[in-house]
Every structure is written in C-alpha cells, then in structure tokens.
Amino acid sequence: MRSALTVPAAVLSALLAGPPAPARGERPPAAAAQSGIRVTFKLDPRLSGPTYGGERWVSPQTYSGANAQDAVEARVFAVDDKGRSTRTSAVWSPSDPELVTVSPARGEQVKIIARRPGESSVTVTAGGASKKLTVKAVQTNGIWHVNISQ
C-alpha cells in the first residue's frame, strides 16, 4: 500500500540538491553584506503559563527577566542590508566579569549570569558589527531581578 506522502525519488533528489550551480561564465550571486546584529532573549518558562508552547524568544529594547531569575539566555543573529536574519557566531565580552559572566564566551547562544547586584555591560561582536548590552542586576530580600537593555 502506497502512502499519500510518498515523494518521487527525482523530486526528492532535486530538493536535496539545493539551488542549481551558475552556468559557465556566470558569477554566483553575491551574499548580502552583514549590516548589523540582533540579540534575542529567551523568556523564562514560568511566564508562559501551565502549557508548554515551545521556547519563546523576544527582542525588546529592554528585556526584564522574571523575579528570581539571575540568568538569561541570549541569542545573536547577523542582519543583512535587507533586514534578513541569519545565524552567526559571536564573541561576548563582559566589561565587569565579577558582576556579569557570559557562558560560553563565543557562540550564537549564551547564558548571561548576574553574579552580584549592580550595572555592567556586555559587548557582542559578530562579523564587522557589534552591539553593547547594559545589564542591571538588583537583589532584594534574596530575589534577583535582571534587566538587559540594547
């Protein structure tokens, strides 16, 4: 019995092959130049409610973590001239490693961790672009609150 989802082998191999190679004498299309970077933050799962709807990533001007959240996951994307996002690897450099640490120091996705109350910055560099994040950490009665502005 054949399934309705069966794909002919010729169609499948064409899909897996990717875009056609340029004809002889033609130049391949130029890749869009990176014009900037975009940083997104993972919402604490406690904010999503009782049902699991998957991970939620946001990119506000100022990200406010949930109460009692001393660590925030962040991800970086390269943005081209047309505003399209692509994956990229970045270097994350905290200005005061005793106040804020970033783990790992290189990569697309990291965890920003507040070590003590105060304000510091983290510079994200990818390709030729960079972005400065300002991290403010407050601890009241043993409960952390972290804001990250970009």
ZIFEN-V260681 format. One record per run of one state. SS is the DSSP state (H for helix, E for strand, - for the rest). FROM is the first residue (numbers start at 0). LEN is the number of residues. Records with the same first field share a line. If there is no record, write none. Layout:
SS->FROM-LEN, FROM-LEN
This chain:
-->0-8, 17-16, 42-2, 47-9, 58-3, 64-6, 80-4, 87-3, 94-5, 103-2, 106-2, 114-3, 126-2, 140-2, 149-1
H->8-9, 44-3
E->33-9, 56-2, 61-3, 70-10, 84-3, 90-4, 99-4, 105-1, 108-6, 117-9, 128-12, 142-7
